[in-house]
Amino acid sequence: MAAHPAPIHEPVPAPEVPLLAIFAGLIVVAVVAIGLVIAVPSTLTLIAALGTVIAFAILVTWMLARMIGPED
């Protein structure tokens, strides 16, 4: 009698919850940065808002690269 083949394990897709939380956080940060620029219009708040947006863009790119993984 032949042995039964081992069951095929399908890869489990990565959950989308971390990505959703990242984008929700980015929306909150963007609203706060825009609110600060509107409430206290100065060069310092504009630079701080741009710095925040740039920093979060770099962070999101890095996190997505880690989630996706290296290309083979």
Order of alpha helices (4+ residues) and beta strands (2+ residues): alpha-alpha
